Amino acid sequence: MTAAKPTQAKQQGGGLSAIFPFIIIPVLYVVAYFVWAKVFGSPGNFVDNDNTKDPLPGNYAGTIYKGGFIVPILLTLFFTVIVFVIERFITLSQARGAGNIDAFVRGVKGFLDRNDVSGAMSACDKQKGAVANVVRAGLTKYQEMLSITGMEKDEKVIAIQKEVEEATSLELPMLEKNLNILATIASIATLLGLFGTVLGMIRSFAALATAGAPDSTALATGISEALINTALGIGTSALAIIFYNFFTSRIDGMTYRIDEAGYSLTQTFAAKGH
């Protein structure tokens, strides 16, 4: 059983899932560029059906297109947030298992209080998910320690605790995977938006400087186009921060329940084991 653990860890960290971000992000950039160039840049959004001219009054799609080459990058970040939020929702829902985690942990405690290790393991098989996997690994070691002689009780308790910790270390990377992408986007999206806005403002004032008399309408249009980048950057960053914190809190909750179940295992063995 011990020899199989490295294989399990390797399977969780390898395969297609390990390179998923490196595949999906370039694909999302292609999608974002198409949306920017063909949807927002559609000639129908502009004066005289010419996307080199100003957007039609009140046409936000054309205004977004005029935001410049930073817009597809910001759209890529936005789409990336959406994709990985969905992916994390699916993964964490599976990790929670089939039933309520609190009820599951209470049920395992009840089985242990009645010295029914087999019943507790059956409950893990029904529950499934990350918490159940860790508890089942601890229960397996618990059952093994009951049949072993020649070890002090304290050594057996430490062995059970170590088993729970090792099983937890195998599950946590799967739970936390891709959260660093959300954290990174939360940091850089606003900066990219501001960068696009600064470039747009430079273009706007440069055009006014060469056009002779200031045109307040042209200036207002240029500023609104530049600020599109800031709006996209702030919106994407806010979305990434919200879901990063949401997923982190859910992972912390599952980790707490794993710790609670592991503590119950060791304390029960310390009280009733031999």
N, C-alpha and C positions, 0 to 999 in steps of 0.2 A: 504493500500500500504506500509506503514511504517513497519507493522508487517511482511511483506513478505521478507524484506531485510535480516534479519538474516538467513532465510532459504536459500536464494540465496547464501549468503556467505558460508554457511555450505556445500552446494552442490558443490561449486567451490573448497573448501578445502578438501572435503571428497571423499569417494568412491575409486575406483581402482586407479584413478590418484594420490591420496595421497601416495600410497604405490608402485607406479610404479617403482621408482628407486631401492627399496629394492627387487623387483622381477627381474628386468632386469639385474642388475649388476651381481648377482650370475650366472644367465643364461649365460651372456657374458663371465664370467670366465670359465665356462664349455666349451663353444665354443672355447675360446682362448687356453685352455689347449689341446683340441683335435687338433687344428691347429698346435700347437707347437709339440705335441708328434707324431701325425700321418702324418702330411704334411711335416713340416720341419724336423721331425725325421725319415722320411721314409728311410729304409736301402739303397735305391738307391742313396741317396745323400752322401754316405760315402764310404771310401775305403773298399773293400772286402764285400760290402753290410752289414756292421756292424756299427751301429750308436754309438758304444762305441769307434770307431777309429776316425781318422781325417776325416774331410769333403773332398770330391773330390776337386782338384784344381779348383778354380773359382766358386765353388758351394756355393752360398750365403744362400740357404735354410739350408744346413747343418751347415754353420757358425752360422746362427741365432739360430739353435737348440743348438749348443754348448755354447750359451750365458748363459745357466743355468736356474735355477728355477725362476729367476726374469723376464725372457722373457714372460711367460704366464701372469704375473701380468701387465707388460707393454702393452701387447697385449689387455688385458682386458680394460685398460684405453683408449687405442686407439679406440677400438670398442665402448666403452661408449661415447667417444666424437662424433663419427660418428652418433650413434643412437640419441643422444640428440640434435645434430645439425639438423638432419632431423626433429625431433619432434618440435623444436623451429621454424624452417622454416614453418612447417604446421600451428602451433598455431598462429604465428605472421601474417601469410598470411590471416588466418581467421579473426584475430583481426582487420586487416586493412579494411576489408569489401569488398563490391563488386566493388567499384569504387575508383577513385583517392580521397585521403583524403583532399587535398587542395581544389579541386573543390567542394567537399561536404561541407566543412566549409564555402566557399564563397557562396554556394547556400543557406545554412542556414541563413547566414547574410542577403542575399537578401530577403528571406521570412520574416525575422523579420523586415527589413526596411519597408516592405509593410504590416506589421501587420498581416501576414498570418501564424499564429502558426500551424494551421492544415497542411498547405503545408510543413512547416518545419518538422513536425512529420512524414509526409508521406515520405519525403526524407530520414529520419532516418530509416524508415522501409525498404526502398529500399537498402540503403547503408549497413546496418547491421554492425557487428563488434563492437569492444570495444569503439571506438570513438563515433559511432552512438548511442550505448547504453547509454553512459554518457550524450550525448547531448539530447537524448530523455527524460531521467530522469529530466534533467534541464528544458526542454520544458513543461513537464507535470506539474512541480511545477510552472513554469511561467504562464501557463494557469490557474492553481488553484489560484494563487495570484491575477490574474485579476478579479476573481469573488468574492474575499473575501473583506469584508468591516470591518472597525474597527481596521485596522492595519496601522501604518505609512508606507510610501513608503520605508523608509530606512530599516524597519524591513522586508518588503517583499523582498527587494534586498538581504538582509542577508540570508533569508530563501532559496532563489534561489541559492545563492552561496554555502550555506551549503549542499543543495541537490546535486549539482554538485560534491562537494568534497567527499560526502559519496559514490556517484556512482563511482567516480574515485578510491576510496579506495577498492571497490569491484572488479574492473577490473584489477588493477595493480598487485595483487598477481598472477593472471593467466598469465599476460605478463612476469613477472620476474621469474616464476617458473622454477626450474632446472638450472638456470644460476649459482647458487652457486656450482653446481656439476662441471660445466666447469671451474669455477674459482679455485676450489680445485684441479682439475686435472692439471691445468696450473701451480700450485705451486709445486705439489708433483711428477709429472712425471719426471722432470729433476733430482730431488734428488734420486728417485728410480733408474733411469738410471745410475747415478754416483755410487750408492751403488752396483749395479750389476757389474759395471766396476771394482770397487775396489776389490770385491770378486774374479772376474776373474783374475785380476793381481796377487792377492795373490796366487791363484792356479797355475798360470803360473810360477812364480818365485820359488814357492815351488817345482814344478816338476823339474825345471832346477837344483835346488840345490841338489836334490837327484839323478839326472841322470848322474852325473859326469861332463864330458866336456860340456860346453854350446853348445846348438844346435840352431843356429840362425833361422833356418826354424821353429822349434818348438816354439821358442820365438815369432816370427812374427805371427804364427798362433794363439797362445794363446792371444796375444795382440789384434788381429783383432776380436777374439771371445768376448773378454771383452768389446771392444769398441762398439759392437753391441748394448749393453744395453744403452750406452750413446746416440747413434744415435736414438734409439727408443724413449728414454725419451725426448730428445730435440725436435724431430719431433712431438711427441704427445703434448708436452707443447706448442709449437709454434702454432699448429692447434687450441688448446683450447683457447689460448690468442686471436688469430685473430677473431674467431667466437664469443667469449665473447664480445669483443669490438664492433663487427659488430651488434650483437643483442642489446647490450646496447644502441648504437646510434639510432637504429630503435625505441626502446622503448621510448627513450628521445624525438624523433621526434613526436611520437604519443601523448606523454604526453604534449608536447608543443601545439599541435593542440587542445587537450582537453582543456587546459588552455585558448587558444585563443577563442574557442567556448564559454566556460563558461564566459569569460570576455565580449564577445559580448552580451550574454543573459542578464547579469546584467546591462550593460551599456544601452542596448535598453530599458529594463524595467525602469531604472532610468529616461530615457528621455521621454518615451511614456506611461509608466504605470500610475496607479493611486491608 
